[in-house]
Amino acid sequence: MIRRIFRYIGYAILFFFISSFLAVLVYKYVPVSITPLMIIRYCESVAEGKKGYIRHMWVPLERISPSLAQAVVASEDNLFPTHSGFDFKQIKKVWEENKTRKVPRGASTISQQTAKNVFLWPGRSYFRKGLEAYFTFLIEHIWGKRRIMEVYLNSIEMGRFIYGAEAVAQLHFKTHAEKLTRQQCALIAATLPNPRVYNSAAPSSYMLKRQKQILSLMDKIGPLSLED
């Protein structure tokens, strides 16, 4: 019986590694049309007795303003083009800060956020963080930076029930992702710490201040060069 249990566990582990590798490989080429977070947010709304929506329109990276990728790198992860998926200096810094903070803050890179958005669920457990690290390793080596950025900009939550650059461009700015201005891109990036609270269509004074900071950071980092 014990041998049989361990054999089944072994099969389950093998199945997980094979299926996860294949999923990452498929998503290197196939648009990510829906993510676990989209489903979770929809179900949460329905459970509260409200209408749920999933506003999401996939567009290739070529049809997204380069300023948006520049803005999210400037505000979220300025080492994205060069790191291996993890910013260990930032992780160490946040670890020390969180010892005295009432509300812990994260140190996830764009790669880690993409892995979480596409393959996992929100949460802070060590088990989920371990899976996040595993998927981050896979997408860094199988997708490359350009594809990671493409998936990130198409899947990230950018407002209530709004996912991706094209959806937020149409709903908040009445335009398309490829026509977003630098100012609009910086404003979108300013919402990313909490896009369900911060609204790029009706920016608060804090968001406008953060927009100016991001625009300044965008000037410092300059144009991005992302490899496949």
Secondary structure, 3 states (H helix, E strand, C coil): CHHHHHHHHHHHHHHHHHHHHHHHHHHCCCCCCCCHHHHHHHHHHHHCCCCCCCEECCCCHHHCCHHHHHHHHHHHCCCCCCCCCCCHHHHHHHHHHCCCCCCCCCCCCHHHHHHHHHHCCCCCCHHHHHHHHHHHHHHHHHCCHHHHHHHHHHHCEEECCEECHHHHHHHHHCCCHHHCCHHHHHHHHHHCCCCCCCCCCCCCHHHHHHHHHHHHHHHHHCCCCCCC
